[in-house]
């Protein structure tokens, strides 16, 4: 935080750390996750003493540099221990951005269904007593894999809404369902930050707050559509192209993700 906010006083950095790490156990997991997500995305707003005027000065502490992925700090930890109310949990892999755990990965041996990583491990971390929900307050998404079968989903998704990630850069790539494709597709720093910033939304449903993560075809399609629209604007030919998806593929959400990315990157699409 000091490196990302060199002009801010120590009081601002300390206040941001306090806000990011404060106890949210009284909130639902989804609500706590949404609150911290907004802090990560938009920065932490607080007030610090203004020595010159003798009052309080509003400041905004940047938590993640979304524009320059290389400016952030990345760490991957194996068997990271988290002490919950009753037990200590040890996820297979936890990925951190700027000290905040954003990805939890559970692995099974080849031949063991990847769903067991979801049923036996990932869901247990969500439990308010038997798990370690504080690990997931900053979580972007979860991954379950046995090496050949890999799926990714949000902390509110059931297994049927965990999905495969078959392509890394383009829709015309051969489909490959493997842990390597999953990691390169969603955990490469540039793609990870893009996915976190522009392809996560929260929706108030009858059953409660739901966290929605953009799928592979939405991620590739929206980014390609924005590049195409920017090229049309730059070249002046007006050919924006057609965004084509089948029924039930999430066209409405794709439009939401496109609007978010255009706004966040300030691209006049």
NUZALO-88269 format. One line per field, with one value per residue (C-alpha): x, y, z; residue in three letters; residue number from 1. Coordinates in nm, 3 decimals. Each point is the difference from the previous one (the first is absolute). Layout:
c1 = (X,...)
c2 = (Y,...)
c3 = (Z,...)
code = (Ala,...)
pos = (NUM,...)
// end
This chain:
c1 = (0.000,0.286,0.144,-0.335,-0.077,0.334,-0.157,-0.226,0.099,0.055,-0.336,-0.178,0.187,-0.070,-0.367,-0.031,0.161,-0.240,-0.300,0.112,0.071,-0.274,-0.223,-0.301,-0.118,-0.335,-0.079,-0.097,0.296,-0.134,-0.063,0.347,0.152,-0.190,0.107,0.369,-0.024,-0.117,0.293,0.242,-0.158,-0.066,0.251,-0.048,-0.151,0.076,0.101,0.338,0.111,0.075,0.293,-0.014,-0.369,-0.044,-0.294,-0.055,0.094,-0.177,0.238,-0.034,0.248,0.056,0.010,0.067,0.159,-0.247,0.174,0.347,-0.007,0.377,-0.029,-0.172,0.147,-0.093,0.054,-0.107,0.009,-0.031,-0.183,-0.081,-0.135,-0.305,-0.139,-0.378,-0.230,0.047,0.251,0.306,-0.049,0.282,-0.099,0.231,0.082,-0.089,0.087,0.052,-0.005,0.160,-0.029,-0.370,-0.105,-0.202,0.009,-0.037,0.090,-0.076,0.162,-0.073,0.205,-0.061,-0.288,-0.174,-0.295,0.068,-0.338,0.147,0.226,-0.317,-0.210,0.269,0.213,-0.124,-0.349,0.143,0.192,-0.330,-0.141,-0.018,0.117,0.176,0.171,0.195,-0.233,0.238,0.228,-0.277,-0.091,0.249,-0.050,-0.051,-0.067,0.060,0.157,-0.045,0.217,0.139,0.251,-0.211,-0.340,-0.004,-0.285,-0.025,-0.282,-0.100,-0.047,-0.380,-0.011,-0.099,0.193,-0.236,0.101,0.372,0.117,0.294,0.250,0.094,0.170,0.261,0.009,-0.235,-0.331,0.154,0.252,-0.038,-0.198,0.216,-0.125,0.308,0.145,0.260,-0.266,-0.194,0.302,0.121,-0.352,-0.102,0.315,0.239,0.039,-0.150,-0.297,-0.047,-0.032,-0.226,-0.224,-0.009,-0.062,-0.245,-0.161,-0.138,-0.348,-0.223,-0.374,-0.272,-0.213,-0.292,0.236,0.243,0.306,0.164,0.348,0.032,0.328,0.031,0.043,0.269,-0.205,-0.121,0.353,0.141,-0.304,-0.037,0.371,-0.004,-0.312,0.158,0.320,-0.208,-0.204,0.312,0.161,-0.312,0.003,0.371,-0.011,-0.329,-0.152,-0.298,0.006,-0.064,-0.083,-0.255,0.011,-0.158,-0.095,-0.257,-0.310,0.083,0.368,-0.014,-0.042,-0.147,0.291,0.243,-0.150,0.040,0.363,0.061,-0.149,0.211,0.322,-0.071,-0.067,0.292,0.252,-0.161,-0.025,-0.259,-0.170)
c2 = (0.000,0.239,-0.066,0.047,0.317,0.184,0.340,-0.112,0.028,-0.306,0.062,-0.064,-0.326,-0.121,0.093,-0.188,-0.311,0.018,0.028,-0.285,-0.238,0.085,-0.277,-0.064,-0.322,0.156,0.042,-0.269,-0.132,0.140,0.344,0.009,-0.101,0.271,0.266,-0.090,-0.038,0.360,0.113,-0.189,0.128,0.363,0.060,0.074,0.341,0.154,0.323,0.092,0.305,0.305,0.162,0.320,0.069,-0.178,-0.207,-0.326,-0.066,-0.268,-0.240,-0.315,-0.284,-0.212,-0.373,-0.145,0.159,-0.114,0.187,-0.146,-0.368,0.000,0.266,-0.249,-0.271,-0.364,-0.300,-0.364,-0.203,-0.377,-0.141,0.344,-0.042,0.199,-0.037,0.002,0.005,-0.374,-0.143,0.091,-0.020,-0.054,0.066,-0.156,0.334,0.360,0.284,0.350,0.342,0.270,-0.218,-0.079,-0.360,0.013,-0.357,-0.331,-0.319,-0.355,-0.292,-0.373,-0.281,-0.095,-0.242,0.153,0.216,0.372,0.032,-0.161,0.305,0.208,-0.224,-0.098,0.313,0.322,-0.018,-0.076,0.329,0.187,-0.140,0.269,-0.241,-0.298,0.205,0.323,0.251,0.291,-0.149,0.066,0.357,0.115,-0.296,0.059,-0.362,-0.366,-0.274,-0.378,-0.231,-0.352,0.106,-0.090,0.127,0.354,0.231,0.352,0.174,0.257,-0.059,0.002,-0.245,-0.366,-0.260,0.028,0.364,-0.072,0.003,-0.105,0.241,-0.151,0.284,0.253,0.282,-0.063,-0.169,-0.188,-0.183,-0.378,-0.084,-0.137,-0.091,-0.006,0.167,0.175,0.166,0.100,0.158,0.180,0.112,0.145,0.033,0.174,0.342,0.202,-0.234,-0.042,0.374,0.040,-0.279,0.147,0.357,-0.043,-0.344,-0.021,0.121,-0.050,-0.057,0.016,-0.312,-0.147,-0.254,0.273,0.177,-0.180,0.058,-0.050,-0.064,0.046,-0.321,-0.081,0.090,0.324,0.102,-0.061,0.134,0.325,0.081,-0.071,0.212,0.295,-0.031,-0.011,0.305,0.197,-0.094,0.108,0.332,0.048,-0.094,0.177,-0.282,-0.053,-0.380,-0.108,-0.361,-0.238,-0.148,-0.343,-0.240,-0.277,0.001,-0.045,0.085,0.315,0.279,0.241,-0.053,0.040,0.344,0.085,-0.111,0.201,0.312,-0.049,-0.044,0.301,0.214,-0.125,0.039,0.328,-0.131,0.192,-0.303)
c3 = (0.000,0.072,-0.344,-0.175,0.197,0.040,0.068,0.285,0.369,0.223,0.168,-0.331,-0.059,0.353,-0.032,-0.327,0.150,0.295,-0.232,-0.226,0.288,0.249,0.131,-0.224,0.163,0.091,-0.371,-0.245,-0.196,-0.328,0.154,0.155,-0.332,-0.187,0.250,-0.023,-0.378,-0.030,0.216,-0.221,-0.319,0.088,0.278,0.369,0.071,0.337,0.169,0.145,0.202,-0.209,0.179,-0.201,0.064,0.329,-0.126,-0.187,-0.362,-0.208,-0.176,-0.209,0.047,-0.308,0.082,-0.346,-0.306,-0.265,-0.282,0.047,0.107,0.048,0.273,0.234,0.221,-0.071,0.225,-0.020,0.323,0.035,0.305,0.139,0.354,0.110,0.350,0.012,0.304,0.062,-0.245,-0.204,-0.376,-0.250,-0.360,-0.258,-0.164,0.084,-0.237,0.140,-0.163,0.213,0.308,-0.046,-0.075,-0.322,-0.137,0.185,-0.190,0.111,-0.181,-0.021,-0.147,-0.365,-0.014,0.301,-0.114,0.029,0.166,0.311,0.036,0.006,0.224,0.250,0.015,-0.158,0.148,0.344,0.001,-0.034,0.322,0.272,0.273,-0.158,-0.269,-0.028,-0.164,0.065,-0.269,-0.253,0.090,-0.266,-0.236,-0.372,-0.098,0.085,-0.213,0.029,-0.212,-0.033,-0.265,-0.303,0.111,0.139,0.092,0.136,0.182,0.259,0.372,-0.037,-0.292,0.028,-0.201,-0.298,-0.032,0.014,-0.362,-0.213,-0.154,-0.336,-0.186,0.103,-0.255,-0.294,-0.075,-0.293,0.218,0.031,0.312,0.279,0.346,0.221,0.306,-0.217,-0.216,0.311,0.169,-0.312,-0.080,0.337,0.214,-0.239,0.171,-0.285,-0.048,0.375,0.056,-0.304,0.126,0.350,-0.106,-0.287,0.018,0.353,0.095,0.303,-0.037,0.264,-0.054,0.194,0.154,0.102,-0.133,-0.293,-0.138,-0.376,-0.180,-0.374,-0.199,-0.256,-0.308,0.160,0.101,-0.348,-0.186,0.194,-0.026,-0.373,-0.048,0.182,-0.204,-0.319,0.099,0.089,-0.330,-0.189,0.183,-0.060,-0.368,-0.065,-0.205,0.232,-0.024,0.359,-0.081,0.151,0.350,-0.044,0.277,0.028,0.218,0.368,-0.043,0.211,-0.256,0.254,0.237,-0.289,-0.065,0.370,-0.004,-0.316,0.159,0.313,-0.194,-0.221,0.307,0.207,-0.280,-0.112,-0.353,-0.202,-0.159)
code = (Unk,Unk,Unk,Unk,Unk,Unk,Unk,Unk,Unk,Unk,Unk,Unk,Unk,Unk,Unk,Unk,Unk,Unk,Unk,Unk,Unk,Unk,Unk,Unk,Unk,Unk,Unk,Unk,Unk,Unk,Unk,Unk,Unk,Unk,Unk,Unk,Unk,Unk,Unk,Unk,Unk,Unk,Unk,Unk,Unk,Unk,Unk,Unk,Unk,Unk,Unk,Unk,Unk,Unk,Unk,Unk,Unk,Unk,Unk,Unk,Unk,Unk,Unk,Unk,Unk,Unk,Unk,Unk,Unk,Unk,Unk,Unk,Unk,Unk,Unk,Unk,Unk,Unk,Unk,Unk,Unk,Unk,Unk,Unk,Unk,Unk,Unk,Unk,Unk,Unk,Unk,Unk,Unk,Unk,Unk,Unk,Unk,Unk,Unk,Unk,Unk,Unk,Unk,Unk,Unk,Unk,Unk,Unk,Unk,Unk,Unk,Unk,Unk,Unk,Unk,Unk,Unk,Unk,Unk,Unk,Unk,Unk,Unk,Unk,Unk,Unk,Unk,Unk,Unk,Unk,Unk,Unk,Unk,Unk,Unk,Unk,Unk,Unk,Unk,Unk,Unk,Unk,Unk,Unk,Unk,Unk,Unk,Unk,Unk,Unk,Unk,Unk,Unk,Unk,Unk,Unk,Unk,Unk,Unk,Unk,Unk,Unk,Unk,Unk,Unk,Unk,Unk,Unk,Unk,Unk,Unk,Unk,Unk,Unk,Unk,Unk,Unk,Unk,Unk,Unk,Unk,Unk,Unk,Unk,Unk,Unk,Unk,Unk,Unk,Unk,Unk,Unk,Unk,Unk,Unk,Unk,Unk,Unk,Unk,Unk,Unk,Unk,Unk,Unk,Unk,Unk,Unk,Unk,Unk,Unk,Unk,Unk,Unk,Unk,Unk,Unk,Unk,Unk,Unk,Unk,Unk,Unk,Unk,Unk,Unk,Unk,Unk,Unk,Unk,Unk,Unk,Unk,Unk,Unk,Unk,Unk,Unk,Unk,Unk,Unk,Unk,Unk,Unk,Unk,Unk,Unk,Unk,Unk,Unk,Unk,Unk,Unk,Unk,Unk,Unk,Unk,Unk,Unk,Unk,Unk,Unk,Unk,Unk,Unk,Unk,Unk,Unk,Unk,Unk)
pos = (1,2,3,4,5,6,7,8,9,10,11,12,13,14,15,16,17,18,19,20,21,22,23,24,25,26,27,28,29,30,31,32,33,34,35,36,37,38,39,40,41,42,43,44,45,46,47,48,49,50,51,52,53,54,55,56,57,58,59,60,61,62,63,64,65,66,67,68,69,70,71,72,73,74,75,76,77,78,79,80,81,82,83,84,85,86,87,88,89,90,91,92,93,94,95,96,97,98,99,100,101,102,103,104,105,106,107,108,109,110,111,112,113,114,115,116,117,118,119,120,121,122,123,124,125,126,127,128,129,130,131,132,133,134,135,136,137,138,139,140,141,142,143,144,145,146,147,148,149,150,151,152,153,154,155,156,157,158,159,160,161,162,163,164,165,166,167,168,169,170,171,172,173,174,175,176,177,178,179,180,181,182,183,184,185,186,187,188,189,190,191,192,193,194,195,196,197,198,199,200,201,202,203,204,205,206,207,208,209,210,211,212,213,214,215,216,217,218,219,220,221,222,223,224,225,226,227,228,229,230,231,232,233,234,235,236,237,238,239,240,241,242,243,244,245,246,247,248,249,250,251,252,253,254,255,256,257,258,259,260,261,262,263,264,265,266,267,268,269)
// end
